[in-house]
Amino acid sequence: MGPTLDFLTLLPYVSQLLKGLTTTVILTVVTTLTGLALAVAVAYLRVNAQPWVRWGLGGYVEVTRNTPFIVQLFFIFFGLPGLGIKIDAITAAFIAMTLNLAAYSAEILRAGISATAKGQLEAGRALGMTTLQSYRHIVLVPAFARVYPALISQSIIVMLGSAVVSQISVFDLTYAANFIQSRNFRSFEVYLLITLVYLLLAFGMRRSFMLVGKRVFAYQQGEQR
């Protein structure tokens, strides 16, 4: 007789699944907002700041992009206490995810910013725009529009990569799956369900980002007219 599937064995653990899902969603939303905000600052400084600032930020970007995310997470959570800096698990997860997303997104944004012709900035100043207004309307918004799909994909990658925060005992979706599997031993049912939930989260994120992007960029274009 072959193996049988029994998803009803997961019903007693609905509260744990919801807790893990809530943690994953909160981590994703907060780190997406903070990561993209930091990415804008890093991208701007890498283009316009003094050489020593550009080199320092370049080092941060390269180190982040060329080391595993789990190593970055472990360094923050396990390594920093060696210097007397103690951080709880959820804070370490927020910091690691934010820094990781910011590094990748900064490079994506920098490519979009670099594509803006300097003549456009000069035209903005000729129209009486301040430096901040020129950067916002002529550089930042068009750059975001150009690279927005890539930023969406990177945010989703970070959301999916958040599964490793379970390794420092953050009760996210993956931690919930491991917890349930250790109690009912229904590995196939548990991880199939979690796979589907992550898949739905990814599709939902992409759809939500696309709807927000259409509204924001359509509004900006209308405002510029």
N, C-alpha and C positions, 0 to 999 in steps of 0.2 A: 504494500500500500504506500502510495507516494505521500509527500508532505502536504499538509493542509494549511491554508491561510485563515487566520482568525483575527480580523481587525477589531473585533469587539473587546479583545483583551486590552486595547488601548484606552477604552472609555474611562476607567478609573483614574487615568493620568491626564485627563483633559486640562485640569488646573495647571499642571506642570508645563504642558505644551503651550498654554496661553501665556504663562509667565515667561517662558523662553521666547515666544514670538514677540511679546511686548518689549522685552529687553533688546532683541535684535532690531526691531523697528525704531525704537528710541535711539539706539546707538547709530543706526544708519542716518536718521533724520538730522540729529545733532552734528555728527561728524561731517555730513555732506555740507551743511551750512557753514560750519567753522572751517572745514577744509577748503572749500571754494573761496571763502573770504580771504583766508591766508594765501591761497594760490594767486589771487589777484594782486596782493601786496608783493609777493615774491616775484611774480612775473614783471610787474612794473619796475621794481628795484633792479632786477637783473638786466633791464634794458636801459634804465635812466640813472642809476646810482653811481657812486664813485667806484673805481676799480676794485678796491679792497672789499667793498660790500658785495659786488658782483661775484668776486672769487669765493667769498665765504658762503654766499647763498648757492653758488654753483657746487661747492663741496657738499653742502647739505642735500641738494637734489641728487647728485651722483651717488652718494653713499646710500640714500634711501632707495633709489631705483636699482641699485646693484647688490642689495642684500635682501635675504628673505624676510617677509613681514613678520614671521613668527620669531625670528632672531631680534628684530626691532622691539617687538612686544616683550620678549624675555629680558632684553637689556633694560627696558624701562621698569619692568615690574621686579625682576630679580637682581639686576645689576646696580641700579641707582641706590638701593638701600645700603650697598657697600660704601657709598659716599655719604651716608647719613640722610639720604632723601627717600623717605618711605611714602609709597603711594598705594592706595587701595586698588583692588583688582579692576573695578569698573572705571575708575579714573585713568588707570594705566591703559585700558582698552580705548577710552576716548582719545587720549593723547596720541597713542600709536596709530590709530586709524586716521586721525586728523592730519598728523604729520605725513603719513604715507599718501593720503589722497592729495594733500597740498603739493607735495613734490612732483607727482605725476601730472597733476592738473596745471601746475605752474609752467611746465614745459609745453603743454598743449596750448595754453593761453599765450605764452611767449611767441609761439609760432604765429598765432593769430594777430598779435600786436605787431610783430615784425613785418607782416604783410601790408600794414597801413603805410601809404606813401607819405613822406614828410611834407610834401606839398599840400596835403589835406590839412595838416596841423597849421601850416602857415596861412592857409585860406581861412581857417577858423579864427585865428588871431586877427586877421584882417577884418573879419566881421564883428570884432569886438568881444569875442569870447575870452574868458579867463583861461589860465592854464588848466584848472580843474574842469571847467566846462568843456574845453577842447578834448581833454583826455576822456571824459565820460562819454560825450556824444560822438566824437569822431574816431576815437581809438577803441575804448573798452567795449561799447555796445556792439559795433560791427565785428570786433574780434570774438566776442562771445557768440554772436550769430554764426560766424564761420566755423567755429570749433565746437559748437554746442553738442552735436551728436557724439563726438569723441569724449566730451566731458560726461555725458550720460553714461556711456559705456564704462568709463573709468569709475564712476560712482557705483555702478552695479558691481563691478569687479571687487571694489572695497567691501561692499555689502556681503558678497559671497565669501570673501576672505575673512570676514568677521567671525566665521565659524571657529577659527583657531583661538579666539579669546576664551573658549571653553577650557583651554589648557591651563589657564590661570584661575579657573573656578568661577568665571563669570557665568551666571545662569542664563545663557542665551539658548537659541533653538537647538544647537548641537549638543550643548550640555544637557538639555532636557531629554534629547534622544538617548544619549548615553546613560542617563539616569534611569529612564524607563526600561531600556534594554537590559540593564543590570538587575532589574526587578522581575520582569516577566520573561526574559530570554527570547522574545519574539523579534529577533534582529531584522529579518526581512521586512516585516510589517512596519516596524518603527522607522527604519531608514528609508523605506519607500515613501512613507508619509512625509518625512522631513524633506526628502528630495522634491516631492511635489510642492510642498510649501515654499521652499526656496525658489522653485521655478515660478510659482505664482507671484512671489515677491519681486523677482526680476522683471517679469512682464508688467506687473503693476507699476513698478518704478519707472520703467521706460515709457509706459503710456502716460503716466502723470507728468513726467518731465517734458514730454512732447507737447502736452496740452498747455502746460505753463509757458513753455518756450514760444508757442504760437501766440499766446495772449500778450506776453511781455514784448516780444519783438514787433508784433503788429502795433502795439501801443506806442512803442518807441518810434516806429516809422511814421505813424500818424502825427506824433508830437513834433517830429523834425519837419514835417510838411507845414 
